[in-house]
């Protein structure tokens, strides 16, 4: 039995519509490849799903760009004309904007003021005053920022200097205490030597006195 005919109308269910699109897309791609191989045809196929996803195929012997050019030659339709006109309009608008900006820059520099009336000159003056105000505010902001930075560096340097002074004073105190200890030890050493000498000399003196006494009184 053959398949029944399907009514060609939009599938309401999104899931079924996506499944049908995927199946038929693969089928169309397969047919395009078969035409390319069997008939030596140059085939270009471009498809977009309802979600905007691109699917394309082009015969290996050509490119999509060549297909478009041949299509234009055969049909005498310039498919790029609308895009070219949009690009020309965009370019024209950009040139006009650039011209106006350059003119405004020259006027703010005090040039090309001959064609301006009092109202235009007053407006230009107001713009310049506003610009000067913004520049002055920015200048004060930069000065304040740099001043804060310098103050922080000064505080940091002062703290480092104070810490170094503290360490130096501590070293001097340690050296002074060391010298005091050395002096005390020197005194003790000298005293010990004196006592040792005294103890060593007393027996000698006693012996000398004893011998002298016996020499005088036999």
VEXDO-856524 format. One record per residue (C-alpha): residue number from 1; residue in three letters; chain; x, y, z. Coordinates in nm, 4 decimals. Layout:
# residues N
<rec seq="NUM" type="ALA" mol="A" X="X" Y="Y" Z="Z"/>
...
END
This chain:
# residues 218
<rec seq="1" type="UNK" mol="A" X="0.0000" Y="0.0000" Z="0.0000"/>
<rec seq="2" type="UNK" mol="A" X="0.1250" Y="0.3493" Z="-0.0840"/>
<rec seq="3" type="UNK" mol="A" X="0.1326" Y="0.6339" Z="0.1575"/>
<rec seq="4" type="UNK" mol="A" X="-0.1696" Y="0.8548" Z="0.1759"/>
<rec seq="5" type="UNK" mol="A" X="-0.1496" Y="1.2100" Z="0.0538"/>
<rec seq="6" type="UNK" mol="A" X="-0.0595" Y="1.4738" Z="0.3091"/>
<rec seq="7" type="UNK" mol="A" X="-0.2362" Y="1.8049" Z="0.3065"/>
<rec seq="8" type="UNK" mol="A" X="0.0168" Y="2.0749" Z="0.2198"/>
<rec seq="9" type="UNK" mol="A" X="-0.0457" Y="2.3297" Z="0.4896"/>
<rec seq="10" type="UNK" mol="A" X="0.1412" Y="2.4697" Z="0.7824"/>
<rec seq="11" type="UNK" mol="A" X="0.1966" Y="2.2232" Z="1.0640"/>
<rec seq="12" type="UNK" mol="A" X="0.0586" Y="2.3798" Z="1.3801"/>
<rec seq="13" type="UNK" mol="A" X="0.2531" Y="2.1764" Z="1.6358"/>
<rec seq="14" type="UNK" mol="A" X="0.6078" Y="2.3218" Z="1.6666"/>
<rec seq="15" type="UNK" mol="A" X="0.7673" Y="1.9874" Z="1.7486"/>
<rec seq="16" type="UNK" mol="A" X="0.6078" Y="1.8082" Z="1.4536"/>
<rec seq="17" type="UNK" mol="A" X="0.6941" Y="2.1019" Z="1.2283"/>
<rec seq="18" type="UNK" mol="A" X="1.0618" Y="2.0839" Z="1.3276"/>
<rec seq="19" type="UNK" mol="A" X="1.0753" Y="1.7061" Z="1.2787"/>
<rec seq="20" type="UNK" mol="A" X="0.9158" Y="1.7339" Z="0.9345"/>
<rec seq="21" type="UNK" mol="A" X="1.1556" Y="2.0112" Z="0.8353"/>
<rec seq="22" type="UNK" mol="A" X="1.4590" Y="1.8067" Z="0.9424"/>
<rec seq="23" type="UNK" mol="A" X="1.3457" Y="1.4991" Z="0.7456"/>
<rec seq="24" type="UNK" mol="A" X="1.2564" Y="1.6899" Z="0.4284"/>
<rec seq="25" type="UNK" mol="A" X="1.5716" Y="1.9006" Z="0.4491"/>
<rec seq="26" type="UNK" mol="A" X="1.7811" Y="1.5862" Z="0.4412"/>
<rec seq="27" type="UNK" mol="A" X="1.5731" Y="1.4575" Z="0.1506"/>
<rec seq="28" type="UNK" mol="A" X="1.6212" Y="1.7768" Z="-0.0508"/>
<rec seq="29" type="UNK" mol="A" X="1.9925" Y="1.7723" Z="0.0170"/>
<rec seq="30" type="UNK" mol="A" X="2.0113" Y="1.4141" Z="-0.1019"/>
<rec seq="31" type="UNK" mol="A" X="1.8232" Y="1.4974" Z="-0.4239"/>
<rec seq="32" type="UNK" mol="A" X="2.0546" Y="1.7933" Z="-0.4888"/>
<rec seq="33" type="UNK" mol="A" X="2.3605" Y="1.5715" Z="-0.4509"/>
<rec seq="34" type="UNK" mol="A" X="2.2057" Y="1.3118" Z="-0.6840"/>
<rec seq="35" type="UNK" mol="A" X="2.1365" Y="1.5777" Z="-0.9478"/>
<rec seq="36" type="UNK" mol="A" X="2.4964" Y="1.6942" Z="-0.9223"/>
<rec seq="37" type="UNK" mol="A" X="2.6384" Y="1.3433" Z="-0.9699"/>
<rec seq="38" type="UNK" mol="A" X="2.3896" Y="1.1948" Z="-1.2178"/>
<rec seq="39" type="UNK" mol="A" X="2.3305" Y="1.4942" Z="-1.4408"/>
<rec seq="40" type="UNK" mol="A" X="2.6531" Y="1.6935" Z="-1.3933"/>
<rec seq="41" type="UNK" mol="A" X="2.4343" Y="1.9851" Z="-1.2870"/>
<rec seq="42" type="UNK" mol="A" X="2.5508" Y="2.2868" Z="-1.0898"/>
<rec seq="43" type="UNK" mol="A" X="2.3162" Y="2.3077" Z="-0.7950"/>
<rec seq="44" type="UNK" mol="A" X="2.3069" Y="2.5628" Z="-0.5145"/>
<rec seq="45" type="UNK" mol="A" X="2.0597" Y="2.5273" Z="-0.2323"/>
<rec seq="46" type="UNK" mol="A" X="1.9997" Y="2.7614" Z="0.0607"/>
<rec seq="47" type="UNK" mol="A" X="1.7419" Y="2.7038" Z="0.3336"/>
<rec seq="48" type="UNK" mol="A" X="1.6493" Y="2.8754" Z="0.6580"/>
<rec seq="49" type="UNK" mol="A" X="1.4376" Y="2.7097" Z="0.9231"/>
<rec seq="50" type="UNK" mol="A" X="1.1666" Y="2.8929" Z="1.1160"/>
<rec seq="51" type="UNK" mol="A" X="1.4228" Y="2.9469" Z="1.3940"/>
<rec seq="52" type="UNK" mol="A" X="1.6675" Y="3.1069" Z="1.1479"/>
<rec seq="53" type="UNK" mol="A" X="1.9111" Y="2.8147" Z="1.1234"/>
<rec seq="54" type="UNK" mol="A" X="2.0944" Y="2.8001" Z="0.7904"/>
<rec seq="55" type="UNK" mol="A" X="2.1309" Y="2.4884" Z="0.5755"/>
<rec seq="56" type="UNK" mol="A" X="2.3019" Y="2.5090" Z="0.2362"/>
<rec seq="57" type="UNK" mol="A" X="2.4488" Y="2.2940" Z="-0.0384"/>
<rec seq="58" type="UNK" mol="A" X="2.6541" Y="2.3772" Z="-0.3436"/>
<rec seq="59" type="UNK" mol="A" X="2.7940" Y="2.1520" Z="-0.6143"/>
<rec seq="60" type="UNK" mol="A" X="3.1609" Y="2.0714" Z="-0.5601"/>
<rec seq="61" type="UNK" mol="A" X="3.2493" Y="2.2051" Z="-0.9052"/>
<rec seq="62" type="UNK" mol="A" X="3.1284" Y="2.5597" Z="-0.8340"/>
<rec seq="63" type="UNK" mol="A" X="3.0661" Y="2.8189" Z="-0.5636"/>
<rec seq="64" type="UNK" mol="A" X="2.7513" Y="2.9936" Z="-0.4433"/>
<rec seq="65" type="UNK" mol="A" X="2.8912" Y="3.3280" Z="-0.5562"/>
<rec seq="66" type="UNK" mol="A" X="2.9343" Y="3.1963" Z="-0.9129"/>
<rec seq="67" type="UNK" mol="A" X="2.5788" Y="3.0639" Z="-0.9070"/>
<rec seq="68" type="UNK" mol="A" X="2.4477" Y="3.4086" Z="-0.8074"/>
<rec seq="69" type="UNK" mol="A" X="2.6450" Y="3.5794" Z="-1.0847"/>
<rec seq="70" type="UNK" mol="A" X="2.5146" Y="3.3382" Z="-1.3482"/>
<rec seq="71" type="UNK" mol="A" X="2.1622" Y="3.3869" Z="-1.2153"/>
<rec seq="72" type="UNK" mol="A" X="2.1970" Y="3.7640" Z="-1.2564"/>
<rec seq="73" type="UNK" mol="A" X="2.3286" Y="3.7243" Z="-1.6118"/>
<rec seq="74" type="UNK" mol="A" X="2.0484" Y="3.4929" Z="-1.7165"/>
<rec seq="75" type="UNK" mol="A" X="1.7607" Y="3.6788" Z="-1.5507"/>
<rec seq="76" type="UNK" mol="A" X="1.9056" Y="4.0310" Z="-1.5937"/>
<rec seq="77" type="UNK" mol="A" X="1.8162" Y="4.0943" Z="-1.2312"/>
<rec seq="78" type="UNK" mol="A" X="2.0661" Y="4.2652" Z="-1.0069"/>
<rec seq="79" type="UNK" mol="A" X="2.0091" Y="4.0913" Z="-0.6760"/>
<rec seq="80" type="UNK" mol="A" X="2.2643" Y="4.3191" Z="-0.5083"/>
<rec seq="81" type="UNK" mol="A" X="2.1057" Y="4.6460" Z="-0.6237"/>
<rec seq="82" type="UNK" mol="A" X="1.8943" Y="4.6967" Z="-0.3114"/>
<rec seq="83" type="UNK" mol="A" X="2.1872" Y="4.6207" Z="-0.0856"/>
<rec seq="84" type="UNK" mol="A" X="2.4096" Y="4.8517" Z="-0.2901"/>
<rec seq="85" type="UNK" mol="A" X="2.1597" Y="5.1354" Z="-0.2593"/>
<rec seq="86" type="UNK" mol="A" X="2.1396" Y="5.0876" Z="0.1174"/>
<rec seq="87" type="UNK" mol="A" X="2.5176" Y="5.0954" Z="0.1413"/>
<rec seq="88" type="UNK" mol="A" X="2.5303" Y="5.4128" Z="-0.0697"/>
<rec seq="89" type="UNK" mol="A" X="2.2722" Y="5.5817" Z="0.1530"/>
<rec seq="90" type="UNK" mol="A" X="2.4644" Y="5.4794" Z="0.4635"/>
<rec seq="91" type="UNK" mol="A" X="2.7882" Y="5.6112" Z="0.3147"/>
<rec seq="92" type="UNK" mol="A" X="2.6207" Y="5.9405" Z="0.2243"/>
<rec seq="93" type="UNK" mol="A" X="2.4859" Y="5.9847" Z="0.5770"/>
<rec seq="94" type="UNK" mol="A" X="2.8268" Y="5.9070" Z="0.7286"/>
<rec seq="95" type="UNK" mol="A" X="2.9957" Y="6.1601" Z="0.5011"/>
<rec seq="96" type="UNK" mol="A" X="2.7417" Y="6.4239" Z="0.5974"/>
<rec seq="97" type="UNK" mol="A" X="2.7920" Y="6.3527" Z="0.9677"/>
<rec seq="98" type="UNK" mol="A" X="3.1703" Y="6.3690" Z="0.9226"/>
<rec seq="99" type="UNK" mol="A" X="3.1409" Y="6.7023" Z="0.7377"/>
<rec seq="100" type="UNK" mol="A" X="2.9249" Y="6.8515" Z="1.0134"/>
<rec seq="101" type="UNK" mol="A" X="3.1607" Y="6.7315" Z="1.2840"/>
<rec seq="102" type="UNK" mol="A" X="3.4644" Y="6.8766" Z="1.1087"/>
<rec seq="103" type="UNK" mol="A" X="3.2778" Y="7.2043" Z="1.0612"/>
<rec seq="104" type="UNK" mol="A" X="3.1861" Y="7.2153" Z="1.4309"/>
<rec seq="105" type="UNK" mol="A" X="3.5464" Y="7.1421" Z="1.5309"/>
<rec seq="106" type="UNK" mol="A" X="3.6737" Y="7.4262" Z="1.3128"/>
<rec seq="107" type="UNK" mol="A" X="3.4145" Y="7.6640" Z="1.4570"/>
<rec seq="108" type="UNK" mol="A" X="3.5094" Y="7.5686" Z="1.8129"/>
<rec seq="109" type="UNK" mol="A" X="3.8675" Y="7.6545" Z="1.7184"/>
<rec seq="110" type="UNK" mol="A" X="3.7498" Y="7.9975" Z="1.6035"/>
<rec seq="111" type="UNK" mol="A" X="3.7512" Y="7.9255" Z="1.2298"/>
<rec seq="112" type="UNK" mol="A" X="3.4803" Y="7.9593" Z="0.9635"/>
<rec seq="113" type="UNK" mol="A" X="3.2664" Y="8.1960" Z="1.1735"/>
<rec seq="114" type="UNK" mol="A" X="3.1807" Y="8.4372" Z="0.8905"/>
<rec seq="115" type="UNK" mol="A" X="2.8484" Y="8.2786" Z="0.7967"/>
<rec seq="116" type="UNK" mol="A" X="2.7097" Y="8.2558" Z="1.1525"/>
<rec seq="117" type="UNK" mol="A" X="2.4474" Y="8.4965" Z="1.2843"/>
<rec seq="118" type="UNK" mol="A" X="2.4184" Y="8.6224" Z="1.6411"/>
<rec seq="119" type="UNK" mol="A" X="2.2008" Y="8.3303" Z="1.7522"/>
<rec seq="120" type="UNK" mol="A" X="2.4420" Y="8.0734" Z="1.6133"/>
<rec seq="121" type="UNK" mol="A" X="2.7397" Y="8.2536" Z="1.7652"/>
<rec seq="122" type="UNK" mol="A" X="2.5648" Y="8.2673" Z="2.1023"/>
<rec seq="123" type="UNK" mol="A" X="2.4936" Y="7.8956" Z="2.0842"/>
<rec seq="124" type="UNK" mol="A" X="2.8556" Y="7.8252" Z="1.9939"/>
<rec seq="125" type="UNK" mol="A" X="2.9689" Y="8.0404" Z="2.2848"/>
<rec seq="126" type="UNK" mol="A" X="2.7448" Y="7.8490" Z="2.5223"/>
<rec seq="127" type="UNK" mol="A" X="2.8822" Y="7.5170" Z="2.3960"/>
<rec seq="128" type="UNK" mol="A" X="3.2365" Y="7.6400" Z="2.4476"/>
<rec seq="129" type="UNK" mol="A" X="3.1566" Y="7.7534" Z="2.8026"/>
<rec seq="130" type="UNK" mol="A" X="3.0057" Y="7.4147" Z="2.8791"/>
<rec seq="131" type="UNK" mol="A" X="3.3114" Y="7.2428" Z="2.7322"/>
<rec seq="132" type="UNK" mol="A" X="3.5431" Y="7.4627" Z="2.9397"/>
<rec seq="133" type="UNK" mol="A" X="3.3388" Y="7.3802" Z="3.2485"/>
<rec seq="134" type="UNK" mol="A" X="3.3718" Y="7.0074" Z="3.1847"/>
<rec seq="135" type="UNK" mol="A" X="3.7435" Y="7.0393" Z="3.1183"/>
<rec seq="136" type="UNK" mol="A" X="3.7909" Y="7.2412" Z="3.4395"/>
<rec seq="137" type="UNK" mol="A" X="3.5966" Y="6.9831" Z="3.6431"/>
<rec seq="138" type="UNK" mol="A" X="3.8085" Y="6.7069" Z="3.4977"/>
<rec seq="139" type="UNK" mol="A" X="4.1253" Y="6.9024" Z="3.5747"/>
<rec seq="140" type="UNK" mol="A" X="4.0228" Y="6.9529" Z="3.9400"/>
<rec seq="141" type="UNK" mol="A" X="3.9372" Y="6.5855" Z="3.9668"/>
<rec seq="142" type="UNK" mol="A" X="4.2787" Y="6.4842" Z="3.8337"/>
<rec seq="143" type="UNK" mol="A" X="4.4538" Y="6.7296" Z="4.0686"/>
<rec seq="144" type="UNK" mol="A" X="4.2579" Y="6.5999" Z="4.3689"/>
<rec seq="145" type="UNK" mol="A" X="4.3378" Y="6.2400" Z="4.2760"/>
<rec seq="146" type="UNK" mol="A" X="4.7080" Y="6.3135" Z="4.2374"/>
<rec seq="147" type="UNK" mol="A" X="4.7103" Y="6.5073" Z="4.5671"/>
<rec seq="148" type="UNK" mol="A" X="4.5549" Y="6.2139" Z="4.7522"/>
<rec seq="149" type="UNK" mol="A" X="4.8093" Y="5.9812" Z="4.5949"/>
<rec seq="150" type="UNK" mol="A" X="5.0996" Y="6.2042" Z="4.6993"/>
<rec seq="151" type="UNK" mol="A" X="4.9594" Y="6.2321" Z="5.0538"/>
<rec seq="152" type="UNK" mol="A" X="4.9389" Y="5.8544" Z="5.0801"/>
<rec seq="153" type="UNK" mol="A" X="5.2966" Y="5.8217" Z="4.9569"/>
<rec seq="154" type="UNK" mol="A" X="5.4095" Y="6.0875" Z="5.2072"/>
<rec seq="155" type="UNK" mol="A" X="5.2362" Y="5.9088" Z="5.4963"/>
<rec seq="156" type="UNK" mol="A" X="5.3902" Y="5.5803" Z="5.3908"/>
<rec seq="157" type="UNK" mol="A" X="5.7363" Y="5.7374" Z="5.3686"/>
<rec seq="158" type="UNK" mol="A" X="5.6923" Y="5.9034" Z="5.7082"/>
<rec seq="159" type="UNK" mol="A" X="5.5924" Y="5.5734" Z="5.8673"/>
<rec seq="160" type="UNK" mol="A" X="5.8923" Y="5.3988" Z="5.7134"/>
<rec seq="161" type="UNK" mol="A" X="6.1220" Y="5.6778" Z="5.8380"/>
<rec seq="162" type="UNK" mol="A" X="5.9794" Y="5.6533" Z="6.1906"/>
<rec seq="163" type="UNK" mol="A" X="6.0234" Y="5.2755" Z="6.1903"/>
<rec seq="164" type="UNK" mol="A" X="6.3861" Y="5.3117" Z="6.0788"/>
<rec seq="165" type="UNK" mol="A" X="6.4512" Y="5.5678" Z="6.3529"/>
<rec seq="166" type="UNK" mol="A" X="6.3003" Y="5.3313" Z="6.6081"/>
<rec seq="167" type="UNK" mol="A" X="6.5211" Y="5.0464" Z="6.4899"/>
<rec seq="168" type="UNK" mol="A" X="6.8282" Y="5.2733" Z="6.4979"/>
<rec seq="169" type="UNK" mol="A" X="6.7512" Y="5.3873" Z="6.8534"/>
<rec seq="170" type="UNK" mol="A" X="6.7027" Y="5.0272" Z="6.9574"/>
<rec seq="171" type="UNK" mol="A" X="7.0408" Y="4.9329" Z="6.8108"/>
<rec seq="172" type="UNK" mol="A" X="7.2081" Y="5.2258" Z="6.9895"/>
<rec seq="173" type="UNK" mol="A" X="7.0507" Y="5.1233" Z="7.3221"/>
<rec seq="174" type="UNK" mol="A" X="7.1687" Y="4.7659" Z="7.2725"/>
<rec seq="175" type="UNK" mol="A" X="7.5224" Y="4.8857" Z="7.1950"/>
<rec seq="176" type="UNK" mol="A" X="7.5226" Y="5.1101" Z="7.5021"/>
<rec seq="177" type="UNK" mol="A" X="7.4120" Y="4.8256" Z="7.7279"/>
<rec seq="178" type="UNK" mol="A" X="7.6794" Y="4.6046" Z="7.5748"/>
<rec seq="179" type="UNK" mol="A" X="7.9469" Y="4.8668" Z="7.6516"/>
<rec seq="180" type="UNK" mol="A" X="7.8259" Y="4.8917" Z="8.0124"/>
<rec seq="181" type="UNK" mol="A" X="7.8484" Y="4.5174" Z="8.0532"/>
<rec seq="182" type="UNK" mol="A" X="8.1971" Y="4.5181" Z="7.9017"/>
<rec seq="183" type="UNK" mol="A" X="8.3099" Y="4.7892" Z="8.1473"/>
<rec seq="184" type="UNK" mol="A" X="8.1656" Y="4.5960" Z="8.4404"/>
<rec seq="185" type="UNK" mol="A" X="8.3381" Y="4.2786" Z="8.3269"/>
<rec seq="186" type="UNK" mol="A" X="8.6639" Y="4.4707" Z="8.2840"/>
<rec seq="187" type="UNK" mol="A" X="8.6387" Y="4.5995" Z="8.6435"/>
<rec seq="188" type="UNK" mol="A" X="8.5677" Y="4.2551" Z="8.7736"/>
<rec seq="189" type="UNK" mol="A" X="8.8605" Y="4.1161" Z="8.5735"/>
<rec seq="190" type="UNK" mol="A" X="9.1008" Y="4.3798" Z="8.7045"/>
<rec seq="191" type="UNK" mol="A" X="8.9812" Y="4.3231" Z="9.0611"/>
<rec seq="192" type="UNK" mol="A" X="9.0298" Y="3.9498" Z="9.0256"/>
<rec seq="193" type="UNK" mol="A" X="9.3809" Y="3.9982" Z="8.8891"/>
<rec seq="194" type="UNK" mol="A" X="9.4657" Y="4.2366" Z="9.1768"/>
<rec seq="195" type="UNK" mol="A" X="9.3394" Y="3.9921" Z="9.4354"/>
<rec seq="196" type="UNK" mol="A" X="9.5291" Y="3.7086" Z="9.2690"/>
<rec seq="197" type="UNK" mol="A" X="9.8488" Y="3.9113" Z="9.2677"/>
<rec seq="198" type="UNK" mol="A" X="9.7976" Y="4.0090" Z="9.6306"/>
<rec seq="199" type="UNK" mol="A" X="9.7408" Y="3.6521" Z="9.7394"/>
<rec seq="200" type="UNK" mol="A" X="10.0510" Y="3.5411" Z="9.5499"/>
<rec seq="201" type="UNK" mol="A" X="10.2741" Y="3.8140" Z="9.6993"/>
<rec seq="202" type="UNK" mol="A" X="10.1783" Y="3.7631" Z="10.0693"/>
<rec seq="203" type="UNK" mol="A" X="10.3722" Y="3.4363" Z="10.1184"/>
<rec seq="204" type="UNK" mol="A" X="10.6764" Y="3.5893" Z="9.9546"/>
<rec seq="205" type="UNK" mol="A" X="10.6621" Y="3.8924" Z="10.1827"/>
<rec seq="206" type="UNK" mol="A" X="10.6230" Y="3.6710" Z="10.4891"/>
<rec seq="207" type="UNK" mol="A" X="10.9272" Y="3.4716" Z="10.3827"/>
<rec seq="208" type="UNK" mol="A" X="11.1352" Y="3.7850" Z="10.3291"/>
<rec seq="209" type="UNK" mol="A" X="11.0370" Y="3.9207" Z="10.6701"/>
<rec seq="210" type="UNK" mol="A" X="11.1164" Y="3.5894" Z="10.8354"/>
<rec seq="211" type="UNK" mol="A" X="11.4605" Y="3.5642" Z="10.6777"/>
<rec seq="212" type="UNK" mol="A" X="11.5421" Y="3.9254" Z="10.7639"/>
<rec seq="213" type="UNK" mol="A" X="11.4467" Y="3.8674" Z="11.1248"/>
<rec seq="214" type="UNK" mol="A" X="11.6703" Y="3.5650" Z="11.1578"/>
<rec seq="215" type="UNK" mol="A" X="11.9603" Y="3.7426" Z="10.9935"/>
<rec seq="216" type="UNK" mol="A" X="11.9440" Y="4.0233" Z="11.2472"/>
<rec seq="217" type="UNK" mol="A" X="11.8890" Y="3.8090" Z="11.5453"/>
<rec seq="218" type="UNK" mol="A" X="12.0809" Y="3.4804" Z="11.5205"/>
END
